[in-house]
Amino acid sequence: MTIAILAGIESLLSAVVADGMIGKKHRSNAEIIAQGIANIGSAAFGGIPATGAIARTAANINNGGRTPIAGIAHAIFILIILLAFMNYIVLIPMVTLAVILFTVAYRMMDFEAFKELFKAPLSGFYYYAYHFCFNCIC
């Protein structure tokens, strides 16, 4: 039950970030129901629970994806690439993958909102700075 709750929260967070990037609003109930159905199907075949991935979502949006079909096409394309080049993908150093994730995270940052923290009261700044650093370290 805990994993299901955490997965739901992560997917909704991913959807909210994507909404902010494209300026639209998602349907929360449809998101959670679809994720539940997908995870039940995954468990039926011995899979593990899945969630919305903010890094893939942001990469998709940054490359022009705006609709659910773009997300489906992106997932199918990644599956095809993984299946076709599995023997070569294993050779990619983990550092390279970390740099790709770091670059996607950097592009997701809203520097204007970060600048607003310096205008906030000092207690609010400490609160957000603490959580920002804690999330970056962990």
N, CA, C and O atoms as CSV, one atom per row, in Angstrom:
chain,resi,resn,atom,element,x,y,z
A,1,MET,N,N,0.815,-1.189,0.000
A,1,MET,CA,C,0.000,0.000,0.000
A,1,MET,C,C,0.865,1.263,0.000
A,1,MET,O,O,0.540,2.248,-0.662
A,2,THR,N,N,1.965,1.220,0.747
A,2,THR,CA,C,2.863,2.378,0.814
A,2,THR,C,C,3.470,2.678,-0.541
A,2,THR,O,O,3.568,3.838,-0.940
A,3,ILE,N,N,3.879,1.633,-1.251
A,3,ILE,CA,C,4.470,1.823,-2.580
A,3,ILE,C,C,3.442,2.432,-3.523
A,3,ILE,O,O,3.781,3.294,-4.334
A,4,ALA,N,N,2.202,2.000,-3.429
A,4,ALA,CA,C,1.151,2.543,-4.287
A,4,ALA,C,C,0.930,4.029,-4.012
A,4,ALA,O,O,0.753,4.816,-4.942
A,5,ILE,N,N,0.940,4.407,-2.747
A,5,ILE,CA,C,0.747,5.815,-2.392
A,5,ILE,C,C,1.922,6.655,-2.893
A,5,ILE,O,O,1.721,7.715,-3.485
A,6,LEU,N,N,3.145,6.183,-2.655
A,6,LEU,CA,C,4.322,6.915,-3.129
A,6,LEU,C,C,4.351,7.014,-4.650
A,6,LEU,O,O,4.712,8.055,-5.199
A,7,ALA,N,N,3.975,5.941,-5.326
A,7,ALA,CA,C,3.931,5.959,-6.790
A,7,ALA,C,C,2.906,6.965,-7.290
A,7,ALA,O,O,3.153,7.682,-8.259
A,8,GLY,N,N,1.753,7.016,-6.627
A,8,GLY,CA,C,0.725,7.982,-7.011
A,8,GLY,C,C,1.188,9.412,-6.814
A,8,GLY,O,O,0.961,10.266,-7.670
A,9,ILE,N,N,1.837,9.676,-5.685
A,9,ILE,CA,C,2.342,11.023,-5.413
A,9,ILE,C,C,3.396,11.411,-6.443
A,9,ILE,O,O,3.388,12.534,-6.946
A,10,GLU,N,N,4.298,10.493,-6.757
A,10,GLU,CA,C,5.348,10.795,-7.733
A,10,GLU,C,C,4.757,11.060,-9.118
A,10,GLU,O,O,5.202,11.972,-9.815
A,11,SER,N,N,3.777,10.286,-9.513
A,11,SER,CA,C,3.147,10.499,-10.816
A,11,SER,C,C,2.413,11.826,-10.878
A,11,SER,O,O,2.469,12.528,-11.888
A,12,LEU,N,N,1.726,12.169,-9.799
A,12,LEU,CA,C,1.022,13.447,-9.778
A,12,LEU,C,C,2.008,14.616,-9.769
A,12,LEU,O,O,1.756,15.645,-10.395
A,13,LEU,N,N,3.120,14.461,-9.066
A,13,LEU,CA,C,4.157,15.494,-9.084
A,13,LEU,C,C,4.715,15.666,-10.490
A,13,LEU,O,O,4.911,16.787,-10.957
A,14,SER,N,N,4.970,14.547,-11.157
A,14,SER,CA,C,5.447,14.591,-12.540
A,14,SER,C,C,4.446,15.306,-13.437
A,14,SER,O,O,4.834,16.104,-14.291
A,15,ALA,N,N,3.166,15.025,-13.248
A,15,ALA,CA,C,2.124,15.659,-14.059
A,15,ALA,C,C,2.030,17.152,-13.781
A,15,ALA,O,O,1.824,17.937,-14.706
A,16,VAL,N,N,2.177,17.558,-12.525
A,16,VAL,CA,C,2.116,18.978,-12.177
A,16,VAL,C,C,3.298,19.735,-12.789
A,16,VAL,O,O,3.129,20.840,-13.304
A,17,VAL,N,N,4.486,19.144,-12.733
A,17,VAL,CA,C,5.659,19.777,-13.351
A,17,VAL,C,C,5.463,19.890,-14.853
A,17,VAL,O,O,5.777,20.922,-15.446
A,18,ALA,N,N,4.944,18.832,-15.472
A,18,ALA,CA,C,4.686,18.870,-16.919
A,18,ALA,C,C,3.638,19.929,-17.243
A,18,ALA,O,O,3.759,20.632,-18.246
A,19,ASP,N,N,2.613,20.048,-16.405
A,19,ASP,CA,C,1.598,21.088,-16.614
A,19,ASP,C,C,2.229,22.472,-16.599
A,19,ASP,O,O,1.896,23.325,-17.421
A,20,GLY,N,N,3.141,22.689,-15.660
A,20,GLY,CA,C,3.817,23.978,-15.577
A,20,GLY,C,C,4.684,24.257,-16.787
A,20,GLY,O,O,4.846,25.410,-17.187
A,21,MET,N,N,5.243,23.209,-17.372
A,21,MET,CA,C,6.123,23.383,-18.528
A,21,MET,C,C,5.338,23.692,-19.799
A,21,MET,O,O,5.820,24.431,-20.657
A,22,ILE,N,N,4.132,23.132,-19.930
A,22,ILE,CA,C,3.378,23.339,-21.176
A,22,ILE,C,C,2.185,24.269,-21.001
A,22,ILE,O,O,1.556,24.657,-21.986
A,23,GLY,N,N,1.864,24.632,-19.755
A,23,GLY,CA,C,0.772,25.564,-19.518
A,23,GLY,C,C,-0.614,24.956,-19.624
A,23,GLY,O,O,-1.573,25.668,-19.922
A,24,LYS,N,N,-0.744,23.668,-19.388
A,24,LYS,CA,C,-2.049,23.009,-19.408
A,24,LYS,C,C,-2.321,22.376,-18.058
A,24,LYS,O,O,-1.474,22.430,-17.166
A,25,LYS,N,N,-3.504,21.771,-17.894
A,25,LYS,CA,C,-3.876,21.121,-16.643
A,25,LYS,C,C,-4.234,19.664,-16.919
A,25,LYS,O,O,-4.975,19.359,-17.852
A,26,HIS,N,N,-3.693,18.769,-16.088
A,26,HIS,CA,C,-3.966,17.340,-16.260
A,26,HIS,C,C,-5.203,16.931,-15.472
A,26,HIS,O,O,-5.719,17.686,-14.647
A,27,ARG,N,N,-5.665,15.712,-15.751
A,27,ARG,CA,C,-6.793,15.136,-15.011
A,27,ARG,C,C,-6.228,14.146,-13.992
A,27,ARG,O,O,-5.803,13.048,-14.350
A,28,SER,N,N,-6.228,14.542,-12.740
A,28,SER,CA,C,-5.605,13.741,-11.677
A,28,SER,C,C,-6.239,12.364,-11.545
A,28,SER,O,O,-5.527,11.369,-11.413
A,29,ASN,N,N,-7.565,12.291,-11.577
A,29,ASN,CA,C,-8.241,11.004,-11.409
A,29,ASN,C,C,-7.879,10.044,-12.532
A,29,ASN,O,O,-7.620,8.866,-12.283
A,30,ALA,N,N,-7.860,10.532,-13.758
A,30,ALA,CA,C,-7.499,9.678,-14.893
A,30,ALA,C,C,-6.064,9.187,-14.762
A,30,ALA,O,O,-5.762,8.041,-15.095
A,31,GLU,N,N,-5.182,10.052,-14.277
A,31,GLU,CA,C,-3.768,9.693,-14.086
A,31,GLU,C,C,-3.628,8.540,-13.093
A,31,GLU,O,O,-2.929,7.564,-13.366
A,32,ILE,N,N,-4.290,8.653,-11.945
A,32,ILE,CA,C,-4.176,7.631,-10.895
A,32,ILE,C,C,-4.844,6.323,-11.322
A,32,ILE,O,O,-4.304,5.247,-11.067
A,33,ILE,N,N,-6.005,6.400,-11.964
A,33,ILE,CA,C,-6.692,5.184,-12.418
A,33,ILE,C,C,-5.867,4.461,-13.472
A,33,ILE,O,O,-5.729,3.239,-13.422
A,34,ALA,N,N,-5.319,5.206,-14.425
A,34,ALA,CA,C,-4.492,4.584,-15.470
A,34,ALA,C,C,-3.247,3.951,-14.879
A,34,ALA,O,O,-2.847,2.862,-15.290
A,35,GLN,N,N,-2.637,4.621,-13.923
A,35,GLN,CA,C,-1.448,4.053,-13.291
A,35,GLN,C,C,-1.798,2.790,-12.522
A,35,GLN,O,O,-1.040,1.821,-12.560
A,36,GLY,N,N,-2.923,2.775,-11.827
A,36,GLY,CA,C,-3.351,1.584,-11.100
A,36,GLY,C,C,-3.597,0.406,-12.030
A,36,GLY,O,O,-3.186,-0.717,-11.739
A,37,ILE,N,N,-4.267,0.660,-13.146
A,37,ILE,CA,C,-4.513,-0.409,-14.121
A,37,ILE,C,C,-3.193,-0.927,-14.691
A,37,ILE,O,O,-3.001,-2.135,-14.831
A,38,ALA,N,N,-2.291,-0.011,-15.016
A,38,ALA,CA,C,-0.990,-0.420,-15.566
A,38,ALA,C,C,-0.190,-1.243,-14.556
A,38,ALA,O,O,0.456,-2.223,-14.929
A,39,ASN,N,N,-0.228,-0.857,-13.296
A,39,ASN,CA,C,0.516,-1.602,-12.280
A,39,ASN,C,C,-0.106,-2.963,-11.990
A,39,ASN,O,O,0.613,-3.915,-11.685
A,40,ILE,N,N,-1.415,-3.070,-12.079
A,40,ILE,CA,C,-2.062,-4.383,-11.936
A,40,ILE,C,C,-1.644,-5.277,-13.096
A,40,ILE,O,O,-1.313,-6.445,-12.894
A,41,GLY,N,N,-1.657,-4.733,-14.311
A,41,GLY,CA,C,-1.210,-5.496,-15.485
A,41,GLY,C,C,0.244,-5.895,-15.381
A,41,GLY,O,O,0.618,-7.008,-15.751
A,42,SER,N,N,1.072,-4.983,-14.875
A,42,SER,CA,C,2.496,-5.281,-14.712
A,42,SER,C,C,2.701,-6.408,-13.702
A,42,SER,O,O,3.516,-7.303,-13.924
A,43,ALA,N,N,1.964,-6.365,-12.597
A,43,ALA,CA,C,2.087,-7.405,-11.569
A,43,ALA,C,C,1.628,-8.758,-12.093
A,43,ALA,O,O,2.143,-9.795,-11.674
A,44,ALA,N,N,0.668,-8.755,-13.001
A,44,ALA,CA,C,0.177,-10.010,-13.565
A,44,ALA,C,C,1.261,-10.726,-14.360
A,44,ALA,O,O,1.229,-11.949,-14.496
A,45,PHE,N,N,2.228,-9.965,-14.888
A,45,PHE,CA,C,3.316,-10.552,-15.662
A,45,PHE,C,C,4.640,-10.558,-14.897
A,45,PHE,O,O,5.700,-10.758,-15.489
A,46,GLY,N,N,4.579,-10.340,-13.583
A,46,GLY,CA,C,5.786,-10.398,-12.763
A,46,GLY,C,C,6.596,-9.120,-12.767
A,46,GLY,O,O,7.769,-9.135,-12.395
A,47,GLY,N,N,5.997,-8.013,-13.181
A,47,GLY,CA,C,6.714,-6.740,-13.235
A,47,GLY,C,C,6.693,-6.015,-11.899
A,47,GLY,O,O,6.133,-6.502,-10.917
A,48,ILE,N,N,7.305,-4.859,-11.881
A,48,ILE,CA,C,7.343,-4.035,-10.677
A,48,ILE,C,C,6.482,-2.784,-10.900
A,48,ILE,O,O,6.207,-2.423,-12.044
A,49,PRO,N,N,6.058,-2.128,-9.824
A,49,PRO,CA,C,5.230,-0.930,-9.981
A,49,PRO,C,C,5.973,0.164,-10.760
A,49,PRO,O,O,7.187,0.322,-10.627
A,50,ALA,N,N,5.235,0.898,-11.557
A,50,ALA,CA,C,5.813,1.979,-12.353
A,50,ALA,C,C,5.173,3.299,-11.959
A,50,ALA,O,O,4.044,3.338,-11.470
A,51,THR,N,N,5.908,4.372,-12.179
A,51,THR,CA,C,5.389,5.710,-11.884
A,51,THR,C,C,5.672,6.626,-13.063
A,51,THR,O,O,6.368,6.256,-14.009
A,52,GLY,N,N,5.122,7.824,-12.986
A,52,GLY,CA,C,5.445,8.831,-13.979
A,52,GLY,C,C,6.877,9.286,-13.771
A,52,GLY,O,O,7.271,9.602,-12.648
A,53,ALA,N,N,7.654,9.322,-14.830
A,53,ALA,CA,C,9.063,9.694,-14.718
A,53,ALA,C,C,9.242,11.132,-15.180
A,53,ALA,O,O,9.054,11.445,-16.356
A,54,ILE,N,N,9.605,12.001,-14.249
A,54,ILE,CA,C,9.721,13.419,-14.579
A,54,ILE,C,C,10.853,13.682,-15.559
A,54,ILE,O,O,10.739,14.574,-16.399
A,55,ALA,N,N,11.935,12.932,-15.472
A,55,ALA,CA,C,13.056,13.171,-16.388
A,55,ALA,C,C,12.652,12.862,-17.832
A,55,ALA,O,O,12.952,13.638,-18.740
A,56,ARG,N,N,11.977,11.735,-18.044
A,56,ARG,CA,C,11.522,11.400,-19.405
A,56,ARG,C,C,10.450,12.367,-19.878
A,56,ARG,O,O,10.430,12.767,-21.042
A,57,THR,N,N,9.555,12.742,-18.962
A,57,THR,CA,C,8.496,13.686,-19.320
A,57,THR,C,C,9.086,15.027,-19.734
A,57,THR,O,O,8.675,15.603,-20.741
A,58,ALA,N,N,10.043,15.523,-18.963
A,58,ALA,CA,C,10.675,16.808,-19.279
A,58,ALA,C,C,11.442,16.729,-20.593
A,58,ALA,O,O,11.389,17.658,-21.398
A,59,ALA,N,N,12.152,15.629,-20.815
A,59,ALA,CA,C,12.874,15.470,-22.085
A,59,ALA,C,C,11.904,15.447,-23.253
A,59,ALA,O,O,12.178,16.029,-24.302
A,60,ASN,N,N,10.778,14.783,-23.078
A,60,ASN,CA,C,9.758,14.719,-24.122
A,60,ASN,C,C,9.188,16.108,-24.405
A,60,ASN,O,O,9.030,16.486,-25.566
A,61,ILE,N,N,8.879,16.865,-23.364
A,61,ILE,CA,C,8.320,18.205,-23.534
A,61,ILE,C,C,9.347,19.140,-24.174
A,61,ILE,O,O,9.009,19.921,-25.063
A,62,ASN,N,N,10.605,19.059,-23.720
A,62,ASN,CA,C,11.652,19.916,-24.285
A,62,ASN,C,C,11.896,19.635,-25.764
A,62,ASN,O,O,12.425,20.484,-26.482
A,63,ASN,N,N,11.516,18.454,-26.215
A,63,ASN,CA,C,11.688,18.105,-27.622
A,63,ASN,C,C,10.395,18.212,-28.422
A,63,ASN,O,O,10.306,17.693,-29.535
A,64,GLY,N,N,9.391,18.885,-27.856
A,64,GLY,CA,C,8.180,19.185,-28.611
A,64,GLY,C,C,6.957,18.357,-28.281
A,64,GLY,O,O,5.895,18.606,-28.851
A,65,GLY,N,N,7.052,17.393,-27.399
A,65,GLY,CA,C,5.898,16.565,-27.041
A,65,GLY,C,C,4.892,17.353,-26.224
A,65,GLY,O,O,5.260,17.981,-25.231
A,66,ARG,N,N,3.628,17.331,-26.625
A,66,ARG,CA,C,2.602,18.094,-25.911
A,66,ARG,C,C,1.359,17.271,-25.592
A,66,ARG,O,O,0.528,17.718,-24.802
A,67,THR,N,N,1.203,16.094,-26.174
A,67,THR,CA,C,-0.018,15.313,-26.004
A,67,THR,C,C,0.303,13.943,-25.406
A,67,THR,O,O,1.464,13.535,-25.390
A,68,PRO,N,N,-0.716,13.229,-24.913
A,68,PRO,CA,C,-0.481,11.871,-24.414
A,68,PRO,C,C,0.085,10.940,-25.496
A,68,PRO,O,O,0.843,10.019,-25.190
A,69,ILE,N,N,-0.283,11.180,-26.755
A,69,ILE,CA,C,0.249,10.349,-27.845
A,69,ILE,C,C,1.760,10.510,-27.943
A,69,ILE,O,O,2.468,9.551,-28.251
A,70,ALA,N,N,2.256,11.717,-27.683
A,70,ALA,CA,C,3.712,11.949,-27.703
A,70,ALA,C,C,4.394,11.110,-26.630
A,70,ALA,O,O,5.471,10.562,-26.863
A,71,GLY,N,N,3.771,11.006,-25.447
A,71,GLY,CA,C,4.328,10.181,-24.375
A,71,GLY,C,C,4.335,8.708,-24.737
A,71,GLY,O,O,5.298,7.999,-24.445
A,72,ILE,N,N,3.264,8.242,-25.373
A,72,ILE,CA,C,3.187,6.842,-25.799
A,72,ILE,C,C,4.234,6.557,-26.872
A,72,ILE,O,O,4.925,5.540,-26.818
A,73,ALA,N,N,4.348,7.462,-27.848
A,73,ALA,CA,C,5.339,7.293,-28.915
A,73,ALA,C,C,6.755,7.302,-28.340
A,73,ALA,O,O,7.613,6.536,-28.779
A,74,HIS,N,N,6.994,8.167,-27.362
A,74,HIS,CA,C,8.308,8.238,-26.719
A,74,HIS,C,C,8.640,6.921,-26.018
A,74,HIS,O,O,9.760,6.424,-26.133
A,75,ALA,N,N,7.671,6.354,-25.291
A,75,ALA,CA,C,7.892,5.086,-24.588
A,75,ALA,C,C,8.147,3.943,-25.569
A,75,ALA,O,O,9.026,3.111,-25.341
A,76,ILE,N,N,7.385,3.901,-26.650
A,76,ILE,CA,C,7.583,2.848,-27.662
A,76,ILE,C,C,8.945,2.989,-28.322
A,76,ILE,O,O,9.632,1.994,-28.553
A,77,PHE,N,N,9.337,4.220,-28.625
A,77,PHE,CA,C,10.644,4.464,-29.244
A,77,PHE,C,C,11.775,4.009,-28.323
A,77,PHE,O,O,12.732,3.382,-28.778
A,78,ILE,N,N,11.670,4.318,-27.035
A,78,ILE,CA,C,12.704,3.888,-26.086
A,78,ILE,C,C,12.749,2.372,-25.984
A,78,ILE,O,O,13.831,1.789,-25.908
A,79,LEU,N,N,11.584,1.722,-25.981
A,79,LEU,CA,C,11.542,0.258,-25.939
A,79,LEU,C,C,12.227,-0.342,-27.161
A,79,LEU,O,O,13.009,-1.284,-27.039
A,80,ILE,N,N,11.933,0.201,-28.336
A,80,ILE,CA,C,12.560,-0.306,-29.568
A,80,ILE,C,C,14.077,-0.125,-29.518
A,80,ILE,O,O,14.832,-1.034,-29.865
A,81,ILE,N,N,14.514,1.059,-29.083
A,81,ILE,CA,C,15.960,1.325,-28.981
A,81,ILE,C,C,16.613,0.358,-27.996
A,81,ILE,O,O,17.677,-0.193,-28.275
A,82,LEU,N,N,15.975,0.154,-26.842
A,82,LEU,CA,C,16.541,-0.764,-25.848
A,82,LEU,C,C,16.635,-2.189,-26.381
A,82,LEU,O,O,17.649,-2.860,-26.186
A,83,LEU,N,N,15.591,-2.651,-27.048
A,83,LEU,CA,C,15.608,-4.010,-27.569
A,83,LEU,C,C,16.609,-4.175,-28.715
A,83,LEU,O,O,17.277,-5.203,-28.821
A,84,ALA,N,N,16.706,-3.170,-29.558
A,84,ALA,CA,C,17.594,-3.271,-30.719
A,84,ALA,C,C,19.065,-3.133,-30.345
A,84,ALA,O,O,19.920,-3.789,-30.940
A,85,PHE,N,N,19.363,-2.292,-29.369
A,85,PHE,CA,C,20.770,-2.000,-29.051
A,85,PHE,C,C,21.164,-2.415,-27.637
A,85,PHE,O,O,22.079,-1.834,-27.054
A,86,MET,N,N,20.480,-3.416,-27.082
A,86,MET,CA,C,20.727,-3.832,-25.705
A,86,MET,C,C,22.196,-4.198,-25.460
A,86,MET,O,O,22.752,-3.851,-24.418
A,87,ASN,N,N,22.809,-4.878,-26.390
A,87,ASN,CA,C,24.206,-5.297,-26.208
A,87,ASN,C,C,25.158,-4.110,-26.160
A,87,ASN,O,O,26.217,-4.196,-25.539
A,88,TYR,N,N,24.800,-3.009,-26.804
A,88,TYR,CA,C,25.669,-1.835,-26.822
A,88,TYR,C,C,25.352,-0.868,-25.688
A,88,TYR,O,O,26.241,-0.168,-25.203
A,89,ILE,N,N,24.094,-0.826,-25.263
A,89,ILE,CA,C,23.694,0.076,-24.187
A,89,ILE,C,C,24.385,-0.304,-22.881
A,89,ILE,O,O,24.670,0.564,-22.057
A,90,VAL,N,N,24.651,-1.573,-22.688
A,90,VAL,CA,C,25.330,-2.042,-21.483
A,90,VAL,C,C,26.722,-1.420,-21.373
A,90,VAL,O,O,27.258,-1.285,-20.273
A,91,LEU,N,N,27.296,-1.049,-22.490
A,91,LEU,CA,C,28.658,-0.502,-22.512
A,91,LEU,C,C,28.711,0.994,-22.179
A,91,LEU,O,O,29.798,1.539,-21.987
A,92,ILE,N,N,27.567,1.657,-22.109
A,92,ILE,CA,C,27.543,3.097,-21.796
A,92,ILE,C,C,27.906,3.277,-20.321
A,92,ILE,O,O,27.276,2.673,-19.453
A,93,PRO,N,N,28.913,4.099,-20.033
A,93,PRO,CA,C,29.294,4.314,-18.623
A,93,PRO,C,C,28.171,4.997,-17.837
A,93,PRO,O,O,27.433,5.817,-18.382
A,94,MET,N,N,28.052,4.654,-16.567
A,94,MET,CA,C,27.028,5.234,-15.711
A,94,MET,C,C,27.201,6.750,-15.588
A,94,MET,O,O,26.223,7.476,-15.408
A,95,VAL,N,N,28.440,7.225,-15.684
A,95,VAL,CA,C,28.696,8.657,-15.606
A,95,VAL,C,C,27.992,9.381,-16.749
A,95,VAL,O,O,27.456,10.472,-16.556
A,96,THR,N,N,27.992,8.792,-17.915
A,96,THR,CA,C,27.335,9.397,-19.076
A,96,THR,C,C,25.830,9.509,-18.830
A,96,THR,O,O,25.224,10.539,-19.128
A,97,LEU,N,N,25.239,8.462,-18.294
A,97,LEU,CA,C,23.811,8.498,-17.989
A,97,LEU,C,C,23.505,9.522,-16.896
A,97,LEU,O,O,22.467,10.184,-16.933
A,98,ALA,N,N,24.413,9.651,-15.921
A,98,ALA,CA,C,24.229,10.637,-14.861
A,98,ALA,C,C,24.274,12.055,-15.423
A,98,ALA,O,O,23.503,12.915,-14.996
A,99,VAL,N,N,25.163,12.303,-16.371
A,99,VAL,CA,C,25.248,13.629,-16.987
A,99,VAL,C,C,23.978,13.942,-17.769
A,99,VAL,O,O,23.501,15.077,-17.754
A,100,ILE,N,N,23.436,12.949,-18.445
A,100,ILE,CA,C,22.180,13.163,-19.182
A,100,ILE,C,C,21.061,13.529,-18.211
A,100,ILE,O,O,20.307,14.467,-18.465
A,101,LEU,N,N,20.946,12.797,-17.096
A,101,LEU,CA,C,19.916,13.109,-16.102
A,101,LEU,C,C,20.138,14.481,-15.476
A,101,LEU,O,O,19.179,15.214,-15.235
A,102,PHE,N,N,21.387,14.831,-15.213
A,102,PHE,CA,C,21.699,16.140,-14.652
A,102,PHE,C,C,21.298,17.251,-15.617
A,102,PHE,O,O,20.745,18.268,-15.199
A,103,THR,N,N,21.574,17.061,-16.904
A,103,THR,CA,C,21.226,18.059,-17.910
A,103,THR,C,C,19.717,18.244,-17.996
A,103,THR,O,O,19.235,19.373,-18.085
A,104,VAL,N,N,18.974,17.152,-17.969
A,104,VAL,CA,C,17.509,17.243,-18.001
A,104,VAL,C,C,17.007,17.973,-16.759
A,104,VAL,O,O,16.128,18.828,-16.861
A,105,ALA,N,N,17.554,17.647,-15.587
A,105,ALA,CA,C,17.139,18.313,-14.341
A,105,ALA,C,C,17.465,19.804,-14.393
A,105,ALA,O,O,16.668,20.622,-13.934
A,106,TYR,N,N,18.613,20.166,-14.938
A,106,TYR,CA,C,19.008,21.571,-15.053
A,106,TYR,C,C,18.038,22.335,-15.949
A,106,TYR,O,O,17.668,23.470,-15.647
A,107,ARG,N,N,17.635,21.719,-17.035
A,107,ARG,CA,C,16.697,22.374,-17.951
A,107,ARG,C,C,15.302,22.509,-17.351
A,107,ARG,O,O,14.522,23.358,-17.781
A,108,MET,N,N,14.981,21.676,-16.357
A,108,MET,CA,C,13.673,21.746,-15.712
A,108,MET,C,C,13.601,22.868,-14.679
A,108,MET,O,O,12.507,23.292,-14.307
A,109,MET,N,N,14.748,23.353,-14.215
A,109,MET,CA,C,14.760,24.354,-13.148
A,109,MET,C,C,14.157,25.670,-13.624
A,109,MET,O,O,14.367,26.096,-14.760
A,110,ASP,N,N,13.414,26.291,-12.742
A,110,ASP,CA,C,12.825,27.595,-13.004
A,110,ASP,C,C,13.632,28.621,-12.218
A,110,ASP,O,O,13.376,28.855,-11.037
A,111,PHE,N,N,14.614,29.233,-12.889
A,111,PHE,CA,C,15.526,30.138,-12.200
A,111,PHE,C,C,14.823,31.411,-11.725
A,111,PHE,O,O,15.241,32.012,-10.735
A,112,GLU,N,N,13.772,31.826,-12.413
A,112,GLU,CA,C,13.027,33.016,-11.989
A,112,GLU,C,C,12.362,32.768,-10.631
A,112,GLU,O,O,12.357,33.650,-9.773
A,113,ALA,N,N,11.807,31.578,-10.439
A,113,ALA,CA,C,11.191,31.246,-9.150
A,113,ALA,C,C,12.258,31.165,-8.062
A,113,ALA,O,O,12.008,31.542,-6.917
A,114,PHE,N,N,13.439,30.679,-8.412
A,114,PHE,CA,C,14.528,30.581,-7.443
A,114,PHE,C,C,14.977,31.977,-7.003
A,114,PHE,O,O,15.312,32.183,-5.837
A,115,LYS,N,N,14.984,32.933,-7.934
A,115,LYS,CA,C,15.359,34.313,-7.601
A,115,LYS,C,C,14.353,34.938,-6.641
A,115,LYS,O,O,14.713,35.792,-5.831
A,116,GLU,N,N,13.097,34.515,-6.728
A,116,GLU,CA,C,12.062,35.045,-5.844
A,116,GLU,C,C,12.321,34.677,-4.386
A,116,GLU,O,O,11.846,35.366,-3.483
A,117,LEU,N,N,13.065,33.604,-4.144
A,117,LEU,CA,C,13.365,33.200,-2.773
A,117,LEU,C,C,14.155,34.268,-2.032
A,117,LEU,O,O,14.001,34.431,-0.821
A,118,PHE,N,N,14.996,34.991,-2.751
A,118,PHE,CA,C,15.809,36.011,-2.102
A,118,PHE,C,C,14.973,37.219,-1.682
A,118,PHE,O,O,15.415,38.023,-0.861
A,119,LYS,N,N,13.767,37.351,-2.241
A,119,LYS,CA,C,12.870,38.437,-1.868
A,119,LYS,C,C,11.946,38.032,-0.722
A,119,LYS,O,O,11.276,38.881,-0.134
A,120,ALA,N,N,11.909,36.746,-0.404
A,120,ALA,CA,C,11.034,36.227,0.647
A,120,ALA,C,C,11.638,36.533,2.020
A,120,ALA,O,O,12.815,36.880,2.117
A,121,PRO,N,N,10.832,36.403,3.087
A,121,PRO,CA,C,11.388,36.558,4.443
A,121,PRO,C,C,12.499,35.537,4.690
A,121,PRO,O,O,12.508,34.461,4.091
A,122,LEU,N,N,13.416,35.878,5.559
A,122,LEU,CA,C,14.587,35.038,5.795
A,122,LEU,C,C,14.213,33.636,6.265
A,122,LEU,O,O,14.869,32.666,5.883
A,123,SER,N,N,13.166,33.509,7.092
A,123,SER,CA,C,12.762,32.181,7.568
A,123,SER,C,C,12.293,31.308,6.402
A,123,SER,O,O,12.592,30.115,6.360
A,124,GLY,N,N,11.566,31.898,5.464
A,124,GLY,CA,C,11.125,31.154,4.285
A,124,GLY,C,C,12.294,30.749,3.406
A,124,GLY,O,O,12.317,29.653,2.848
A,125,PHE,N,N,13.261,31.646,3.292
A,125,PHE,CA,C,14.449,31.325,2.495
A,125,PHE,C,C,15.204,30.144,3.096
A,125,PHE,O,O,15.612,29.232,2.377
A,126,TYR,N,N,15.391,30.162,4.421
A,126,TYR,CA,C,16.091,29.052,5.080
A,126,TYR,C,C,15.348,27.736,4.888
A,126,TYR,O,O,15.965,26.696,4.658
A,127,TYR,N,N,14.038,27.786,4.982
A,127,TYR,CA,C,13.217,26.592,4.812
A,127,TYR,C,C,13.416,25.994,3.421
A,127,TYR,O,O,13.692,24.802,3.288
A,128,TYR,N,N,13.276,26.818,2.391
A,128,TYR,CA,C,13.415,26.331,1.023
A,128,TYR,C,C,14.860,25.956,0.700
A,128,TYR,O,O,15.094,24.973,-0.003
A,129,ALA,N,N,15.810,26.700,1.187
A,129,ALA,CA,C,17.222,26.386,0.935
A,129,ALA,C,C,17.581,25.039,1.564
A,129,ALA,O,O,18.283,24.230,0.957
A,130,TYR,N,N,17.092,24.805,2.788
A,130,TYR,CA,C,17.351,23.527,3.458
A,130,TYR,C,C,16.809,22.358,2.633
A,130,TYR,O,O,17.516,21.377,2.399
A,131,HIS,N,N,15.554,22.467,2.196
A,131,HIS,CA,C,14.946,21.378,1.434
A,131,HIS,C,C,15.572,21.226,0.048
A,131,HIS,O,O,15.705,20.111,-0.457
A,132,PHE,N,N,15.949,22.324,-0.553
A,132,PHE,CA,C,16.642,22.257,-1.852
A,132,PHE,C,C,17.951,21.492,-1.712
A,132,PHE,O,O,18.236,20.585,-2.493
A,133,CYS,N,N,18.741,21.862,-0.715
A,133,CYS,CA,C,20.026,21.180,-0.505
A,133,CYS,C,C,19.826,19.723,-0.096
A,133,CYS,O,O,20.554,18.846,-0.561
A,134,PHE,N,N,18.852,19.458,0.766
A,134,PHE,CA,C,18.596,18.085,1.208
A,134,PHE,C,C,18.220,17.205,0.020
A,134,PHE,O,O,18.695,16.074,-0.086
A,135,ASN,N,N,17.372,17.715,-0.874
A,135,ASN,CA,C,16.982,16.937,-2.060
A,135,ASN,C,C,18.152,16.745,-3.010
A,135,ASN,O,O,18.260,15.692,-3.638
A,136,CYS,N,N,19.017,17.720,-3.130
A,136,CYS,CA,C,20.174,17.576,-4.021
A,136,CYS,C,C,21.182,16.579,-3.472
A,136,CYS,O,O,21.792,15.823,-4.228
A,137,ILE,N,N,21.357,16.580,-2.149
A,137,ILE,CA,C,22.336,15.669,-1.535
A,137,ILE,C,C,21.823,14.242,-1.519
A,137,ILE,O,O,22.575,13.308,-1.798
A,138,CYS,N,N,20.550,14.066,-1.196
A,138,CYS,CA,C,19.984,12.713,-1.103
A,138,CYS,C,C,19.539,12.265,-2.460
A,138,CYS,O,O,19.032,11.153,-2.607
